[in-house]
Amino acid sequence: MLGLRALSGSAILTLLAQPLMAADCPIERAIYAEAETGAELRFRVASGENTPVSNGFSLIAKSAAKSLDGHVIYDPEIERPVAMIMNNCPEGDVTGADLAACTVWKGIIYSVDTASGHIDLLPPEGTAAPDSLLLPGFGPAYAQSSFGKSLETAPWDVFEFKGCAS
């Protein structure tokens, strides 16, 4: 009986010592970090039921005093999730030029399974968070934006799972 208790205690300690895995966290609570700058993507529940937004998130740059809003909309024409990161966009009735002026980055967002190297589309809310996210062209677009020009270093295009918000 003592051996079983010791084994159970050992197993519990092993489980407690293991880091939280991305698969244990729904995408709408996932936090991702970029390795070089520490910038984070913090996902949240998309606002409202009747919205075309499939994922909502914030970009938090460690060297900036504010965060940027982001959202993902599934584009049925290209059958891909298209993400946008915005900086001080006007609200209400705006033109395409207004939106272009405040868009830091727009592109297809991919999920990456780091164990297998498999790349897929970003999953919708309610599914497990992927190991990593790939935002092609994000770093250069960020560096060239009015927001990014004021920062020392621009993040790269890959964000790895860091944790799960409570």
ChimeraX attribute file (.defattr): number of C-alpha atoms within 10 A of each C-alpha:
attribute: neighborCount
match mode: 1-to-1
recipient: residues
	/A:1	6
	/A:2	7
	/A:3	8
	/A:4	9
	/A:5	10
	/A:6	11
	/A:7	12
	/A:8	12
	/A:9	12
	/A:10	12
	/A:11	12
	/A:12	11
	/A:13	11
	/A:14	10
	/A:15	11
	/A:16	10
	/A:17	9
	/A:18	8
	/A:19	9
	/A:20	14
	/A:21	15
	/A:22	22
	/A:23	14
	/A:24	14
	/A:25	21
	/A:26	20
	/A:27	25
	/A:28	24
	/A:29	19
	/A:30	25
	/A:31	23
	/A:32	25
	/A:33	23
	/A:34	20
	/A:35	14
	/A:36	12
	/A:37	15
	/A:38	15
	/A:39	21
	/A:40	23
	/A:41	26
	/A:42	23
	/A:43	24
	/A:44	19
	/A:45	15
	/A:46	17
	/A:47	13
	/A:48	8
	/A:49	7
	/A:50	6
	/A:51	9
	/A:52	14
	/A:53	19
	/A:54	20
	/A:55	23
	/A:56	22
	/A:57	24
	/A:58	18
	/A:59	19
	/A:60	18
	/A:61	22
	/A:62	13
	/A:63	14
	/A:64	14
	/A:65	7
	/A:66	10
	/A:67	16
	/A:68	17
	/A:69	19
	/A:70	22
	/A:71	22
	/A:72	24
	/A:73	18
	/A:74	18
	/A:75	13
	/A:76	8
	/A:77	6
	/A:78	9
	/A:79	9
	/A:80	17
	/A:81	22
	/A:82	20
	/A:83	25
	/A:84	18
	/A:85	20
	/A:86	22
	/A:87	19
	/A:88	12
	/A:89	14
	/A:90	11
	/A:91	8
	/A:92	6
	/A:93	6
	/A:94	10
	/A:95	9
	/A:96	7
	/A:97	9
	/A:98	13
	/A:99	16
	/A:100	13
	/A:101	14
	/A:102	17
	/A:103	22
	/A:104	23
	/A:105	22
	/A:106	20
	/A:107	16
	/A:108	20
	/A:109	21
	/A:110	21
	/A:111	21
	/A:112	20
	/A:113	14
	/A:114	13
	/A:115	7
	/A:116	7
	/A:117	8
	/A:118	9
	/A:119	15
	/A:120	14
	/A:121	17
	/A:122	26
	/A:123	19
	/A:124	18
	/A:125	18
	/A:126	12
	/A:127	14
	/A:128	18
	/A:129	28
	/A:130	27
	/A:131	19
	/A:132	21
	/A:133	26
	/A:134	20
	/A:135	18
	/A:136	17
	/A:137	15
	/A:138	20
	/A:139	17
	/A:140	15
	/A:141	16
	/A:142	22
	/A:143	19
	/A:144	14
	/A:145	16
	/A:146	15
	/A:147	17
	/A:148	19
	/A:149	12
	/A:150	13
	/A:151	14
	/A:152	10
	/A:153	15
	/A:154	21
	/A:155	21
	/A:156	20
	/A:157	17
	/A:158	21
	/A:159	24
	/A:160	21
	/A:161	22
	/A:162	20
	/A:163	19
	/A:164	20
	/A:165	13
	/A:166	6
